[in-house]
Amino acid sequence: MTRAPATEWITPLRLTTVRLEQQSDKLRRCRDTALGVARAQLESVFAAELAARPEGRRALLLAALETTTSWEAWHHLRFTRTPEAARQVMALMVEALLATGRP
């Protein structure tokens, strides 16, 4: 999973900015921009899987993928597991989401 190294790399910055975002419009805008980029990447990577879902389910699946692959989820996994175990758990969660609703 290529998202894991990027999420690992961003952790020190996120730990600092999480507290400061409440006081800074600029940091909130930067966070929102980064989340938009991450969402666009997910839409691109999982375009076929999203397109195969009924329109009403696409947004739900994308939101679930966003949450599952978020920095917050990664940070929790890394706090409680090794990097390899965290990758395995995240991969399992993504696989389970993509398998939902398949015949």
N, C-alpha and C positions, 0 to 999 in steps of 0.2 A: 504494500500500500504506500503510494508516494506521498500521501498527505501527512503521514506520521512524522517524517523528518522535518517538514515545514512547521508542523504544530509544535514539535519539540523545540525547534529553534526559537519560536516566538514566545515561549513560556516566560522567560524573565521579563520581557517587555509587558506582556499581558498582566502579570502579577503586579507590576507597578501601576499600569494605567487603569486597572479595574477600579482602584480607589479614587483616582484622579478624575475619571470620566464624569462623576457626579458634579464636579465643580467646573468643568470645561466643555463649552459647546464645541470647540475645535476638536478635542479628543473624541467626543461623541460622534462628530461628523466623520472623523478618520475611522473610527470603529465601524460605523454604518457603511462606509465605503468598502472597507475590508470584508465585511459580511456580504455585501453585494457581489464582490469579486468571487468570493467562495461559493455563493449561490450560483452564479453564472458558470463556474467550473463544474459544479454538480449537474447543472442542467445540460452541459455539454457532454460530460462523461457518461451520464445516464440517460441520454436523449432517447435511445431506443426503448429502454425500460419505461420511461415516463410516457412516451407516445403510445405504448401498448395498453396503458390504463385508460379507463373512462375519464373524461375530462374532469369530473368532480373529484376523482381520486388522485389525479396528478399533483394537485397542490398539496394534498395531505402527504403523499409519498415524498415529495420534495422537502416539505417541512420536517418529516421524520428523518430523512437523510441529512438535512442540515443539522438537526439536533444530535444525531448519532455521530457525525463526523466533526462536531464543533470542538473548539479548543477546550471548552468547559468539560465535555465528556472525556477528551483526551487527558486533561489534567487530572481528573478523578481516577482514570485508569492508571496513569503513571504514578499517582500518589500511593496506589494500593497494589501495583504489580510491576514487573520488569517491563522494559520496552517491548520485548518480543511477546510477552503475554498480553500486553496492552494492544499490540497490533492484531493478535489473534482474536481477542474479544471484539475489537472494532470490526474486523472482517466478518466475524460471525453475525454481528448485529446487522451489518449491511446486507449480507446474504439473506438473512431472515426477512428483512424488509422487502427485498426484491422478490423473494419467493412467495410472499403474501399475495393471495388472490390468483395465483397460477393454478391451472387445472391439474 
